[in-house]
Amino acid sequence: LLKCSPYSTLFLGVAYRAKCYNYLQPRAEEERRLAAKEKKKQGKWKHIERELAEAQDNSIRK
């Protein structure tokens, strides 16, 4: 029994971590997808702001 105890504990730890990983992985993927979507949206807004600033700068110069 004492010889098997460390191995069974190791196996239970690996099984527990696998269960946690499988539970958390879809959530992390969803968070990454939402972050990428938000970053893309912010990039569009920055592009629009940059174009407006350039247009205003050009109109001031004329």
Steps between C-alpha positions, in 0.01 A plus 500: 500500500780745583675426172189585296403811695732750325403371157129509574536854636690600188233345279221676691684832467544454126135402461388803703714739294371348176144556620575863593678559170208362299262719699703820471625469142168589328460801729851622419436458127180702530684775689774510235240518224317786672829683563595468133158627397529798736853576377378496140215736589740739676733487200214608274416791731864611516519485121187716470633748757831520315322568169287772661807662654677496164193644327476780756873564473474520122201735516689730738799513267289606200 
